[in-house]
Amino acid sequence: MESVLEHFSALFEFQWLQEWAPIILLLTLIYFLLFFVLKTYFSKPVPVYLVDFACFKPPNFCKVPFSKFLEHSSMIEFFDSESVAFMAKILTTSGQSQETYLPPALHHIPPKTSQLEAIKEVEMVLFPIVEDLLSKTNLSPKKIDILIVNCSGFCPSPSLSSIIINKFSMRGDIKSYNLSGMGCSAGAISIDLANTLLQIHTNSYALVLSTEILSTGWYSGHEKSKLLLNCLFRMGSAAILLTNKTESQRTSKYKLFCSVRTQRAHEDKAYYSAIREEDSDGNLGVTLKRDLLQVAGESLRSHITILGSKILPPSEKIKHGISVIRKRFIDKSGEIYVPNFKSVIDHFCLPASGRPVIREIAKGLKLGERDTEAALMTLYRFGNQSSSSLWYELAYLEAKDRVKKGDKIWQLGMGSGPKSNSVIWECLRPVIRESSNGPWADCIHQYPIVITSV
């Protein structure tokens, strides 16, 4: 150290510089150390771009009108007349149309629910959308660096990601992941995971596949809460291509603006309310329904509070904060101000779990009919497609030519746990002429339609 200081001091002719040389050297070292720490821990996140996405359009022979569904159900020995009547009631009040789809295995009497049939469904719903997306983006499968597949109810071995890697002869060093058991929120979670990985692996492409395999989820029995699965979930899948390549900003559709994940599985009340069985009469009891709704509402409120703190303008935060303080300390009967998310968000993709869910979320956020249109029309045309529904909603907005450069789109996913997950995109270029392709190509001119309340 002394020799270093001697060489350093020799550079200066003035006595006072020689005396201050050790301090100057120390300050220089501190400066570079702070620079390294700040750059490492406080640098801006790497921009992540959504190059393009594709949604699966099932073939017409997979359509299942209510009459066909109920006729087949009445011919299955596992169901009695009461079970069929219950499913008929659910179908007519579900908010879905006569044109939703079930996989071929579930058109048989009785339905085929073997693993072989589930693998056939995987190939049917995932292979075409990967081919479509790679074709649209002119990208070779060898260029994919990260692969994420989310499917909650079917988790085979070899994994779904291995099936995709083998089919498309992807690289041996590709980083692959499978997400299961996360319900309808898994699509947004997959995007968040891809974003995290792209912060680490530079100059990379990430392919996200979002689906739900229905062949193994068919229920043959009399418990009403489980019969809901047969009535509400329908075929769907989506493929999304993400990248952190700087040059992709010019050609990509969207840039990831914000991603927020929250869950309440650590709370016993929330966790056990979500997994409780139905009562002895085979119905979801009043107490259970109330607990589920309360937990879902509390989970969503806390999630939106965190999201709002990240994206809302100061004026909306101040109004909300003042109303909270007034209600707590001044007027307990007063209402808490609901921030205007439309001051930041231009388009909303809400959970397509059912009309009541969509309506309640819209009511809580003070959204209008146009804001819920994409969710309601997706539910009507395709049914509840679990984690991939959000992408059919975005495809709907694009097909309507509503997404403009600079617009922000909020995709909200809610699922088991309970979990709430949000992804917000910023449009980088005008998205036009999308009505000629995608899942809405043959019917977008018919929408929106008025859905009669039952």
Backbone torsions as a table, in degrees:
resi	resn	phi	psi	omega
1	MET	NA	-38.8	-179.1
2	GLU	-65.3	-38.8	179.5
3	SER	-65.7	-36.4	178.1
4	VAL	-64.2	-41.9	179.4
5	LEU	-66.9	-36.6	179.0
6	GLU	-63.5	-44.8	178.4
7	HIS	-65.1	-37.7	-179.2
8	PHE	-67.0	-41.3	-178.5
9	SER	-71.7	-28.6	-178.5
10	ALA	-66.7	-16.4	179.2
11	LEU	-72.3	-16.2	-174.5
12	PHE	-110.3	138.8	179.4
13	GLU	-89.8	-21.1	-174.5
14	PHE	-92.2	142.0	-176.7
15	GLN	-61.5	-41.2	-176.5
16	TRP	-66.8	-30.1	176.3
17	LEU	-70.0	-36.5	177.0
18	GLN	-64.3	-37.1	-179.1
19	GLU	-70.7	-33.5	-177.7
20	TRP	-91.3	-1.6	-176.6
21	ALA	-55.3	-45.5	179.8
22	PRO	-60.6	-39.4	-178.9
23	ILE	-68.9	-40.5	178.4
24	ILE	-62.2	-42.5	178.8
25	LEU	-63.4	-42.1	179.9
26	LEU	-64.0	-44.5	178.7
27	LEU	-63.3	-36.5	177.7
28	THR	-63.4	-43.8	178.6
29	LEU	-63.7	-41.2	178.3
30	ILE	-62.9	-40.7	-179.6
31	TYR	-60.6	-48.5	-178.8
32	PHE	-67.2	-33.4	177.2
33	LEU	-65.7	-46.3	178.1
34	LEU	-63.5	-39.2	178.7
35	PHE	-61.1	-42.3	179.3
36	PHE	-64.4	-45.3	-178.5
37	VAL	-64.1	-46.4	-179.1
38	LEU	-64.2	-40.0	-179.7
39	LYS	-68.0	-35.3	-177.0
40	THR	-75.6	-44.6	-170.2
41	TYR	-103.6	-16.2	-175.9
42	PHE	-124.9	15.0	178.9
43	SER	-74.4	157.0	-179.7
44	LYS	-67.8	146.0	178.3
45	PRO	-63.5	153.0	178.6
46	VAL	-70.5	129.6	178.5
47	PRO	-62.1	136.8	178.0
48	VAL	-118.5	130.3	-175.5
49	TYR	-113.8	143.3	172.9
50	LEU	-96.7	106.2	-175.8
51	VAL	-68.0	-51.5	178.0
52	ASP	-171.2	172.8	177.5
53	PHE	-147.6	163.4	-180.0
54	ALA	-139.4	144.5	178.5
55	CYS	-120.2	144.9	-178.2
56	PHE	-79.0	130.6	173.6
57	LYS	-108.4	105.1	-177.8
58	PRO	-61.8	151.9	177.8
59	PRO	-69.3	158.0	-175.1
60	ASN	-62.0	-29.9	-177.6
61	PHE	-69.3	-8.2	177.0
62	CYS	-91.4	-3.1	-179.9
63	LYS	-63.7	144.8	-178.0
64	VAL	-134.7	86.1	174.3
65	PRO	-59.8	157.8	-178.3
66	PHE	-56.3	-43.1	-176.8
67	SER	-61.6	-41.4	178.6
68	LYS	-66.6	-43.8	179.8
69	PHE	-59.6	-47.2	-176.4
70	LEU	-72.4	-34.4	177.4
71	GLU	-63.8	-45.7	178.7
72	HIS	-64.7	-40.6	-178.6
73	SER	-63.0	-39.1	-179.4
74	SER	-68.8	-18.1	-179.9
75	MET	-91.7	-5.9	179.1
76	ILE	-90.8	124.8	-172.1
77	GLU	-65.2	-19.9	-178.5
78	PHE	-69.8	-23.5	-175.0
79	PHE	-100.4	134.9	172.3
80	ASP	-96.1	177.7	-176.3
81	SER	-62.3	-34.2	179.8
82	GLU	-66.6	-40.3	179.1
83	SER	-65.1	-41.8	179.5
84	VAL	-65.2	-41.5	178.8
85	ALA	-63.4	-38.4	179.0
86	PHE	-64.9	-44.8	179.7
87	MET	-65.1	-35.0	177.0
88	ALA	-62.1	-42.0	179.1
89	LYS	-64.0	-42.9	-180.0
90	ILE	-63.0	-43.7	-179.3
91	LEU	-60.2	-45.1	-175.4
92	THR	-72.4	-18.8	179.6
93	THR	-108.7	4.5	-172.1
94	SER	-76.6	-23.0	-175.7
95	GLY	89.8	4.8	177.9
96	GLN	-103.4	158.5	-174.4
97	SER	-92.6	-171.5	178.8
98	GLN	-85.5	6.0	-172.0
99	GLU	-115.6	17.6	177.6
100	THR	-76.3	172.9	-170.4
101	TYR	-127.1	145.3	169.3
102	LEU	-124.7	150.0	-178.9
103	PRO	-65.4	156.0	-177.7
104	PRO	-52.4	-35.1	-177.6
105	ALA	-60.5	-29.7	-177.6
106	LEU	-90.1	1.9	174.7
107	HIS	-90.5	-10.6	178.6
108	HIS	-78.4	158.6	177.2
109	ILE	-121.9	109.7	-5.6
110	PRO	-76.0	165.1	179.6
111	PRO	-58.7	146.3	176.7
112	LYS	-91.9	122.3	-174.4
113	THR	-123.7	25.3	-179.5
114	SER	-76.2	165.6	178.1
115	GLN	-65.0	-34.9	178.4
116	LEU	-59.7	-42.9	178.4
117	GLU	-66.6	-35.9	178.5
118	ALA	-65.8	-39.5	177.3
119	ILE	-63.8	-39.9	176.8
120	LYS	-60.6	-39.4	178.7
121	GLU	-66.6	-39.0	176.4
122	VAL	-56.8	-48.4	-179.3
123	GLU	-64.0	-34.4	-177.8
124	MET	-70.8	-39.6	-172.9
125	VAL	-95.5	-21.3	-176.0
126	LEU	-101.8	-40.4	-176.6
127	PHE	-59.1	-47.4	-177.7
128	PRO	-63.3	-37.7	-176.3
129	ILE	-74.3	-30.6	175.2
130	VAL	-66.7	-44.7	178.4
131	GLU	-61.6	-41.9	-179.7
132	ASP	-63.3	-46.1	-177.5
133	LEU	-67.3	-42.7	179.3
134	LEU	-64.9	-34.4	177.8
135	SER	-68.6	-43.6	-179.1
136	LYS	-65.1	-34.4	-177.0
137	THR	-96.3	-1.9	179.7
138	ASN	54.0	47.1	-175.9
139	LEU	-118.6	135.7	176.7
140	SER	-79.3	143.7	175.9
141	PRO	-56.9	-26.6	179.5
142	LYS	-66.9	-17.5	-178.1
143	LYS	-84.7	-10.0	-178.8
144	ILE	-75.2	124.4	-179.3
145	ASP	-98.4	-29.1	-176.1
146	ILE	-134.1	133.9	177.9
147	LEU	-127.6	125.6	177.8
148	ILE	-125.5	125.8	177.5
149	VAL	-121.1	126.6	176.2
150	ASN	-117.3	127.8	177.0
151	CYS	-153.3	118.3	-169.9
152	SER	-75.0	-43.0	-167.8
153	GLY	-99.2	-10.1	-177.7
154	PHE	-127.9	117.4	-175.0
155	CYS	-134.8	78.6	-174.5
156	PRO	-80.8	174.6	172.4
157	SER	-133.8	121.7	0.5
158	PRO	-58.2	156.5	-173.5
159	SER	-70.2	166.5	177.0
160	LEU	-61.1	-38.7	178.8
161	SER	-65.1	-36.2	177.7
162	SER	-65.0	-37.9	177.6
163	ILE	-61.0	-42.7	179.5
164	ILE	-67.8	-44.5	-179.5
165	ILE	-60.4	-42.5	-179.9
166	ASN	-67.5	-44.0	-178.3
167	LYS	-60.9	-42.6	-173.6
168	PHE	-103.1	10.3	175.8
169	SER	50.1	51.6	178.7
170	MET	-75.1	170.4	-174.5
171	ARG	-64.5	155.4	178.6
172	GLY	-72.7	-20.6	-178.3
173	ASP	-101.8	14.8	178.8
174	ILE	-65.1	142.3	179.1
175	LYS	-93.0	113.2	-173.7
176	SER	-117.3	146.5	-176.7
177	TYR	-142.0	146.2	174.4
178	ASN	-124.2	129.6	176.2
179	LEU	-111.4	131.8	179.4
180	SER	-138.3	162.7	175.2
181	GLY	68.7	17.7	-176.6
182	MET	-108.4	3.4	173.0
183	GLY	64.0	-151.2	-174.3
184	CYS	-67.4	-16.2	-179.0
185	SER	-83.5	-6.8	-171.7
186	ALA	-63.6	-30.0	179.9
187	GLY	-62.8	-45.2	178.0
188	ALA	-69.0	-35.5	178.5
189	ILE	-64.1	-39.0	178.9
190	SER	-62.0	-39.3	177.5
191	ILE	-64.9	-40.8	178.5
192	ASP	-63.2	-41.5	177.6
193	LEU	-64.0	-43.7	178.3
194	ALA	-60.6	-41.3	177.8
195	ASN	-60.5	-44.2	179.1
196	THR	-61.1	-43.4	-179.4
197	LEU	-68.0	-36.6	-179.9
198	LEU	-73.0	-16.4	173.2
199	GLN	-72.4	-21.4	-176.0
200	ILE	-100.3	-45.3	-175.3
201	HIS	-96.2	105.5	-174.8
202	THR	-75.7	156.3	173.5
203	ASN	53.2	50.4	-172.1
204	SER	-128.2	159.6	170.9
205	TYR	-111.7	139.5	176.6
206	ALA	-123.4	128.4	177.4
207	LEU	-107.4	123.1	179.2
208	VAL	-111.8	127.9	176.9
209	LEU	-117.1	127.4	-174.8
210	SER	-125.3	123.0	-178.2
211	THR	-159.1	176.2	170.0
212	GLU	-140.5	126.5	179.7
213	ILE	-91.0	121.3	-170.6
214	LEU	-93.9	-20.2	-173.5
215	SER	-59.2	-34.4	-178.5
216	THR	-90.7	-4.4	-175.9
217	GLY	-100.9	4.7	-179.1
218	TRP	-68.8	136.3	-178.7
219	TYR	-111.9	127.0	176.1
220	SER	-115.3	98.8	-177.5
221	GLY	-178.0	-162.9	-173.8
222	HIS	-120.0	-2.3	-178.5
223	GLU	-75.5	119.9	-170.0
224	LYS	-65.1	-36.7	-179.0
225	SER	-63.5	-29.2	179.9
226	LYS	-86.8	-25.5	175.5
227	LEU	-65.4	-22.9	177.3
228	LEU	-57.6	-34.8	-178.7
229	LEU	-60.1	-40.0	-179.9
230	ASN	-64.9	-32.1	-172.5
231	CYS	-87.8	-33.5	-167.5
232	LEU	-98.5	-37.2	-173.5
233	PHE	-84.9	136.7	-177.9
234	ARG	-135.5	168.7	-174.6
235	MET	-64.5	144.4	175.3
236	GLY	177.5	150.4	175.0
237	SER	-161.6	156.1	-179.1
238	ALA	-143.0	146.0	175.6
239	ALA	-121.7	130.7	-175.4
240	ILE	-127.5	129.7	178.6
241	LEU	-106.4	120.3	179.1
242	LEU	-116.8	155.7	177.9
243	THR	-156.0	158.5	172.2
244	ASN	-114.1	13.8	178.3
245	LYS	-70.1	126.4	-176.2
246	THR	-59.3	-39.9	-176.9
247	GLU	-68.0	-16.1	-179.2
248	SER	-74.8	-11.2	-179.9
249	GLN	-60.3	-30.4	-176.4
250	ARG	-73.7	-28.8	-174.0
251	THR	-111.0	-14.2	-177.4
252	SER	-73.2	156.1	178.7
253	LYS	-80.1	-43.1	-171.4
254	TYR	-136.7	160.0	172.4
255	LYS	-120.7	136.7	178.6
256	LEU	-68.8	117.0	-177.1
257	PHE	-90.9	-39.4	-176.5
258	CYS	-163.7	146.1	175.9
259	SER	-139.6	128.1	-177.5
260	VAL	-133.3	131.4	176.8
261	ARG	-123.9	134.0	174.1
262	THR	-140.0	152.9	174.4
263	GLN	-152.6	163.9	-176.3
264	ARG	-130.3	25.7	-179.6
265	ALA	-65.4	-18.3	178.8
266	HIS	-75.0	-13.4	179.6
267	GLU	-96.1	123.6	-177.5
268	ASP	-57.9	-43.3	-177.5
269	LYS	-59.8	-45.5	-178.8
270	ALA	-68.7	-44.0	-176.1
271	TYR	-65.5	-49.0	-175.6
272	TYR	-74.2	-26.8	175.4
273	SER	-65.8	-30.3	-177.0
274	ALA	-80.4	-16.8	-175.4
275	ILE	-118.6	1.4	-177.8
276	ARG	-63.1	145.1	179.1
277	GLU	-80.0	165.8	177.6
278	GLU	-73.4	167.3	-176.4
279	ASP	-77.4	179.6	-172.9
280	SER	-65.9	-18.9	179.8
281	ASP	-87.4	2.0	-179.4
282	GLY	78.9	18.2	179.4
283	ASN	-121.0	154.6	170.3
284	LEU	-76.1	110.3	-175.3
285	GLY	-63.6	163.0	-179.6
286	VAL	-58.9	-42.3	-179.2
287	THR	-64.0	-43.7	-179.7
288	LEU	-64.1	-44.2	178.5
289	LYS	-59.5	-44.0	-179.7
290	ARG	-63.3	-42.6	179.4
291	ASP	-62.7	-44.1	-179.2
292	LEU	-62.6	-46.4	179.7
293	LEU	-64.0	-39.6	-179.7
294	GLN	-65.4	-45.2	-179.7
295	VAL	-63.8	-44.4	179.4
296	ALA	-61.7	-42.5	179.4
297	GLY	-64.3	-44.5	179.5
298	GLU	-64.8	-40.5	179.0
299	SER	-62.0	-44.4	-179.0
300	LEU	-68.4	-40.0	179.8
301	ARG	-61.2	-46.1	-179.8
302	SER	-65.8	-35.8	178.5
303	HIS	-65.2	-45.6	-177.9
304	ILE	-66.8	-32.1	177.0
305	THR	-62.1	-44.4	178.8
306	ILE	-65.9	-44.6	179.5
307	LEU	-62.1	-44.0	-179.8
308	GLY	-60.0	-36.5	179.3
309	SER	-64.4	-21.8	-178.3
310	LYS	-91.4	-31.4	-169.5
311	ILE	-119.7	-20.3	-175.3
312	LEU	-74.1	149.0	175.7
313	PRO	-68.6	157.4	-178.6
314	PRO	-54.5	-36.5	-177.5
315	SER	-61.3	-40.6	179.4
316	GLU	-71.0	-37.2	178.1
317	LYS	-64.7	-40.6	-179.2
318	ILE	-65.7	-45.0	178.8
319	LYS	-59.3	-43.3	-179.8
320	HIS	-66.2	-44.5	-178.9
321	GLY	-62.3	-42.2	179.6
322	ILE	-63.5	-40.6	-179.2
323	SER	-66.9	-35.2	178.1
324	VAL	-65.8	-45.4	-179.9
325	ILE	-64.1	-42.4	-179.8
326	ARG	-62.1	-42.9	-178.4
327	LYS	-68.3	-34.7	-175.9
328	ARG	-78.6	-37.5	-171.0
329	PHE	-115.3	-18.7	-174.0
330	ILE	-115.8	-61.3	-175.8
331	ASP	-128.0	96.7	-176.1
332	LYS	-68.1	-17.4	179.1
333	SER	-87.4	-7.9	-178.8
334	GLY	-70.9	161.7	179.9
335	GLU	-95.5	145.6	175.6
336	ILE	-81.0	131.8	-178.8
337	TYR	-66.0	127.3	176.5
338	VAL	-89.5	116.1	-178.4
339	PRO	-57.8	148.4	179.6
340	ASN	-87.1	93.9	-179.4
341	PHE	-68.7	-18.4	178.4
342	LYS	-71.5	-9.2	173.6
343	SER	-72.2	-15.7	-179.9
344	VAL	-120.2	-40.4	-173.6
345	ILE	-97.9	135.8	179.5
346	ASP	-99.2	-29.3	-177.3
347	HIS	-139.3	145.8	-175.7
348	PHE	-123.4	128.9	172.6
349	CYS	-115.0	101.5	-173.1
350	LEU	-98.2	161.5	178.9
351	PRO	-57.8	125.0	-178.8
352	ALA	-91.8	45.3	-177.2
353	SER	-78.2	-21.4	-179.0
354	GLY	164.5	158.9	-178.9
355	ARG	-59.4	-42.5	179.2
356	PRO	-60.2	-39.1	179.7
357	VAL	-64.5	-47.2	-179.5
358	ILE	-61.1	-44.0	-178.2
359	ARG	-65.3	-41.1	-178.2
360	GLU	-68.1	-41.4	177.5
361	ILE	-63.4	-43.5	178.6
362	ALA	-62.0	-40.3	178.6
363	LYS	-63.2	-44.1	-179.3
364	GLY	-65.3	-33.4	-179.5
365	LEU	-94.5	-0.4	-178.7
366	LYS	57.5	52.0	179.2
367	LEU	-98.0	154.6	-179.9
368	GLY	-95.3	-179.3	-178.4
369	GLU	-61.2	-40.0	-179.4
370	ARG	-65.2	-32.1	-179.0
371	ASP	-70.4	-29.0	-179.2
372	THR	-96.9	-1.3	-173.8
373	GLU	-59.0	-46.7	-177.1
374	ALA	-60.6	-41.1	-179.8
375	ALA	-69.0	-45.6	-178.3
376	LEU	-67.0	-39.4	179.9
377	MET	-71.6	-35.1	176.1
378	THR	-65.0	-44.0	176.9
379	LEU	-61.2	-41.7	-178.4
380	TYR	-66.6	-47.3	-174.2
381	ARG	-78.6	-40.1	-172.8
382	PHE	-117.5	-8.0	-177.2
383	GLY	80.4	-171.3	177.7
384	ASN	-82.7	106.3	-178.6
385	GLN	-98.1	21.5	177.7
386	SER	57.4	-128.9	-170.2
387	SER	-66.9	-21.6	-177.4
388	SER	-87.5	-8.2	-176.6
389	SER	-56.4	-38.3	-177.2
390	LEU	-58.2	-30.7	-177.8
391	TRP	-81.4	-29.3	172.4
392	TYR	-67.9	-32.6	177.1
393	GLU	-68.8	-42.7	177.2
394	LEU	-65.3	-38.2	177.1
395	ALA	-62.8	-35.2	177.2
396	TYR	-63.4	-47.4	179.8
397	LEU	-61.0	-40.0	178.7
398	GLU	-67.2	-42.5	-178.9
399	ALA	-63.5	-26.9	177.2
400	LYS	-85.6	1.8	-179.3
401	ASP	57.6	37.3	-178.0
402	ARG	-95.2	-17.2	-175.2
403	VAL	-88.0	117.8	-179.1
404	LYS	-110.4	162.0	177.8
405	LYS	-58.9	130.4	-179.1
406	GLY	93.4	-13.7	178.5
407	ASP	-66.2	150.6	176.2
408	LYS	-115.8	134.8	-177.8
409	ILE	-117.7	130.1	-179.7
410	TRP	-105.6	116.9	172.5
411	GLN	-102.1	118.6	-177.3
412	LEU	-113.5	121.1	178.1
413	GLY	-115.2	135.6	177.0
414	MET	-127.5	135.3	-176.7
415	GLY	-153.5	-168.1	-174.9
416	SER	-61.6	150.7	177.9
417	GLY	136.8	-52.7	-7.5
418	PRO	-81.0	152.4	-178.9
419	LYS	-124.6	149.4	170.4
420	SER	-132.8	131.5	-175.4
421	ASN	-140.1	134.4	-178.2
422	SER	-124.5	140.3	172.7
423	VAL	-129.9	128.7	179.5
424	ILE	-119.1	128.2	-178.8
425	TRP	-111.7	148.0	172.8
426	GLU	-113.4	125.5	-178.2
427	CYS	-71.9	130.3	-175.9
428	LEU	-96.8	-18.2	-178.5
429	ARG	-154.3	159.3	177.4
430	PRO	-59.3	132.9	178.3
431	VAL	-105.9	100.8	-174.7
432	ILE	-129.0	163.4	178.4
433	ARG	57.5	33.6	177.4
434	GLU	-89.8	-7.1	-178.3
435	SER	-72.5	-13.4	-177.9
436	SER	-86.0	-6.3	177.6
437	ASN	-142.1	176.5	179.6
438	GLY	88.1	-178.4	-173.1
439	PRO	-69.8	-17.8	-177.0
440	TRP	-100.0	6.4	-170.0
441	ALA	-57.4	-39.4	-173.9
442	ASP	-92.8	2.4	-174.3
443	CYS	-145.2	0.5	-173.0
444	ILE	-61.6	-27.4	-179.6
445	HIS	-67.0	-16.6	-179.1
446	GLN	-85.6	-11.1	-172.3
447	TYR	-112.3	152.1	3.9
448	PRO	-79.1	156.4	175.4
449	ILE	-119.0	159.6	177.8
450	VAL	-85.6	122.0	179.6
451	ILE	-96.5	119.9	-179.0
452	THR	-71.8	128.1	178.4
453	SER	-73.5	138.0	179.4
454	VAL	-117.7	NA	NA
